[in-house]
Amino acid sequence: RACNNESRGALIVLEGLDRCGKTSQSSRLVSYLEGLGHSAELWRFPDRTTSVGQMISAYLLNQSELDDRTIHLLFSANRWEKRSMMETKLKAGTTLIVDRYSYSGVAFSSAKGVDLEWCKAPEIGLLSPDLVLYLDMPPEKAAERGGYGDERYERLEFQKKVAQCYQILRDPAWKMVDACQPIEDVQKQLQKIVLDNVLACRKGKPLSLLWS
Ligand code: 2DT
């Protein structure tokens, strides 16, 4: 194991529109880190395995209707219920590669017209990612890739609004990666950025909190 007791894992988040490649890139990153002897886990939000997550899943599958603010708070609660486990894992030296996080929460709800600051408020105090990787792809291109399913939000017009909301949220510290490149090229770029970050966290970079 590359990690000792004093070193912590990194909290690394992948964000981007539906069909931009987040999920496959996330699992490849975990394999890459494990191959180098690092402890790493793949996480995703929403985590549909919890009881809150099952309510979210039913909503996304159009099996239930919920008020926009209600579902927003459920997505947030789904992160809060995982927060202590997240902190425990990071402190034990495990790097977490997280497929969507608070930025999806704010981008998707504010794309429906919910006030941005209102959307951010329940996220305050969650662990802040050490690294946000934004897989950049125009909404039209993502839609062309096919595979939009039947879930709520999987429509081009809505994805365009989400893209605008991500732009508003975007922070200078985010790493923007052109997700239109071949999958192997995207992966190479992500690997380098991620490894640098994992090493910085091992050297003692402190954990911080949202929203800053
Ligand atoms: P996937 O499971 O395919 O990633 O789709 N979402 C996600 C929100 O609206 N708020 C959130 O806080 C999160 C994490 C994005 C999940 C869908 O749920 C949206 C797409």
Residues whose N, C-alpha, C, O or C-beta is under 5 A from the ligand:
A	BS01	2DT	F45 P46 F75 R100 Y101 S104 G105 F108
